[in-house]
């Protein structure tokens, strides 16, 4: 791998609206993973969601939220609109391929997701290709994580990485846990 190359974090979502849980996840990723920046990747038309607030309003809410962050964090949070610019339904695998093309084969990419999302990961389009494109950082809230089915348990066991610092030794392929600071908020 490329030693000393900071990774890029990717936190995708419909952000309708962005809330304190999303921001805390981005902060925790910046604090605990060897990433230079975290891209808040706005989903245009996530295939698993129904009607959303207009994308430009969701984008503006993310901009405003980033502006409220402390300077050290604010500089490292990036609103990423590449899914809107591409148009059509949003699939993470396509976006990761775009990012790989844009950033090159060597830079480590880290897809940040919640444990509840990872428990449904095998429903995503071309899910088995995603770890070839990026590492997965799975945020664990306090309490029990959702049970994993057999394919996901096998994936996790095969690719589990104990130390976050080792992420930068390869561009993709590992799964690691990300401890999440508790926040007092639901998605409502």
C-alpha positions as CSV (number, residue, x, y, z in Angstrom):
1,X,0.0,0.0,0.0
2,X,0.9,3.7,0.0
3,X,2.3,4.5,3.3
4,X,1.3,7.8,4.9
5,X,-1.5,8.6,2.4
6,X,-4.5,9.8,4.3
7,X,-7.8,8.1,3.4
8,X,-11.0,9.9,2.2
9,X,-14.2,9.2,4.2
10,X,-17.5,9.0,2.5
11,X,-20.8,9.5,4.4
12,X,-23.7,9.2,2.1
13,X,-27.4,9.9,2.7
14,X,-30.5,11.6,1.6
15,X,-29.9,14.1,4.5
16,X,-33.6,15.1,4.6
17,X,-32.7,17.0,6.7
18,X,-29.1,16.6,7.9
19,X,-29.2,16.2,11.7
20,X,-27.0,16.0,14.7
21,X,-26.6,12.2,14.3
22,X,-25.1,12.6,10.8
23,X,-22.8,15.4,12.0
24,X,-21.6,13.4,15.0
25,X,-20.9,10.4,12.8
26,X,-18.8,12.6,10.5
27,X,-17.0,14.1,13.6
28,X,-16.3,10.6,15.0
29,X,-14.9,9.4,11.7
30,X,-12.6,12.4,11.5
31,X,-11.5,11.9,15.1
32,X,-11.0,8.1,15.0
33,X,-10.1,7.1,11.4
34,X,-6.9,8.1,9.5
35,X,-8.9,10.2,7.1
36,X,-8.1,13.7,5.7
37,X,-11.6,14.6,5.1
38,X,-15.2,13.3,5.0
39,X,-17.4,13.8,2.0
40,X,-21.0,14.3,2.9
41,X,-22.4,12.6,-0.2
42,X,-25.9,13.8,-1.0
43,X,-28.1,11.1,-2.5
44,X,-30.2,12.5,-5.4
45,X,-32.9,9.8,-5.6
46,X,-32.0,7.0,-3.2
47,X,-33.8,3.9,-4.5
48,X,-34.9,2.8,-1.0
49,X,-36.7,6.1,-0.1
50,X,-39.9,7.8,-1.3
51,X,-40.4,11.5,-1.8
52,X,-37.7,13.8,-0.7
53,X,-37.2,17.6,-0.2
54,X,-35.7,19.2,-3.3
55,X,-32.0,18.4,-3.5
56,X,-30.9,22.0,-3.6
57,X,-32.6,22.6,-0.3
58,X,-31.0,19.5,1.3
59,X,-27.6,20.7,-0.1
60,X,-28.1,24.1,1.4
61,X,-28.9,22.6,4.8
62,X,-25.7,20.6,4.7
63,X,-23.7,23.7,3.8
64,X,-25.3,25.6,6.8
65,X,-24.6,22.6,9.1
66,X,-20.9,22.4,8.1
67,X,-20.6,26.2,8.6
68,X,-21.6,25.7,12.3
69,X,-18.8,23.2,12.9
70,X,-15.5,24.2,14.7
71,X,-12.9,25.4,12.2
72,X,-10.6,22.3,12.4
73,X,-13.6,20.0,11.6
74,X,-15.3,22.4,9.2
75,X,-12.3,22.4,6.8
76,X,-12.4,18.6,6.6
77,X,-16.2,18.2,5.9
78,X,-17.0,18.5,2.2
79,X,-20.4,18.7,0.6
80,X,-20.2,16.3,-2.4
81,X,-22.8,16.7,-5.1
82,X,-21.5,14.2,-7.6
83,X,-24.7,12.1,-7.3
84,X,-26.9,15.0,-8.2
85,X,-24.7,16.0,-11.1
86,X,-24.8,12.5,-12.5
87,X,-28.6,12.3,-12.3
88,X,-30.8,9.2,-12.3
89,X,-31.2,6.8,-9.4
90,X,-28.5,6.7,-6.8
91,X,-26.5,3.5,-6.3
92,X,-23.5,3.6,-4.0
93,X,-21.5,1.2,-6.2
94,X,-21.7,3.6,-9.1
95,X,-20.7,6.6,-7.0
96,X,-17.7,4.7,-5.5
97,X,-16.6,3.8,-9.1
98,X,-16.8,7.5,-9.9
99,X,-14.7,8.4,-6.9
100,X,-12.2,5.7,-7.7
101,X,-11.8,7.1,-11.2
102,X,-11.5,10.7,-9.9
103,X,-9.1,9.9,-7.1
104,X,-7.0,7.1,-8.5
105,X,-6.5,3.5,-7.6
106,X,-4.3,3.9,-4.6
107,X,-6.0,6.4,-2.2
108,X,-7.8,4.6,0.6
109,X,-11.6,5.3,0.5
110,X,-13.7,4.6,3.6
111,X,-17.5,4.2,3.3
112,X,-19.0,5.2,6.6
113,X,-22.3,3.6,7.6
114,X,-24.4,2.7,10.6
115,X,-24.7,-0.8,11.9
116,X,-28.4,-0.9,10.8
117,X,-27.3,-0.1,7.3
118,X,-24.6,-2.7,7.3
119,X,-27.2,-5.3,8.5
120,X,-29.0,-4.6,5.2
121,X,-25.9,-4.3,3.1
122,X,-26.5,-7.4,1.1
123,X,-29.7,-5.8,-0.4
124,X,-27.5,-3.0,-2.0
125,X,-26.8,-3.2,-5.8
126,X,-23.6,-5.1,-6.5
127,X,-22.9,-5.2,-2.8
128,X,-20.1,-7.8,-3.2
129,X,-18.2,-5.3,-5.4
130,X,-18.3,-2.5,-2.9
131,X,-15.5,-3.8,-0.6
132,X,-13.2,-3.9,-3.7
133,X,-13.8,-0.2,-4.1
134,X,-13.7,1.0,-0.5
135,X,-13.2,0.0,3.1
136,X,-16.3,0.0,5.3
137,X,-16.4,1.7,8.6
138,X,-19.5,0.5,10.6
139,X,-20.6,2.8,13.3
140,X,-21.7,1.1,16.5
141,X,-24.1,2.9,18.8
142,X,-24.4,2.0,22.4
143,X,-26.3,-1.3,22.9
144,X,-26.5,-4.4,20.8
145,X,-25.8,-4.2,17.0
146,X,-28.4,-5.7,14.7
147,X,-27.8,-9.4,14.1
148,X,-26.1,-10.2,10.8
149,X,-27.3,-12.9,8.4
150,X,-24.8,-15.5,7.3
151,X,-23.4,-13.8,4.1
152,X,-22.8,-10.6,6.0
153,X,-21.3,-12.4,9.0
154,X,-19.0,-14.2,6.6
155,X,-18.0,-10.9,4.8
156,X,-17.3,-9.3,8.2
157,X,-15.2,-12.2,9.5
158,X,-13.2,-12.3,6.2
159,X,-12.4,-8.6,6.1
160,X,-12.4,-7.5,9.7
161,X,-9.7,-5.0,10.6
162,X,-9.0,-4.4,14.3
163,X,-6.8,-1.2,14.1
164,X,-8.1,1.8,12.2
165,X,-4.6,3.0,11.5
166,X,-4.0,0.0,9.3
167,X,-6.7,1.3,6.8
168,X,-4.1,3.3,5.0
169,X,-2.1,0.3,4.1
170,X,-4.5,-0.6,1.3
171,X,-7.0,1.3,-0.9
172,X,-10.1,-0.9,0.0
173,X,-11.2,-4.3,1.2
174,X,-11.5,-4.1,5.0
175,X,-14.3,-3.7,7.5
176,X,-13.8,-2.0,10.8
177,X,-15.9,-0.8,13.7
178,X,-16.3,2.9,14.4
179,X,-17.3,3.9,17.9
180,X,-20.0,6.5,17.8
181,X,-20.5,9.2,20.4
182,X,-24.1,9.0,21.7
183,X,-26.4,11.8,20.6
184,X,-29.8,12.6,21.9
185,X,-31.7,12.7,18.6
186,X,-33.9,10.6,16.3
187,X,-34.1,10.9,12.5
188,X,-37.4,12.8,12.8
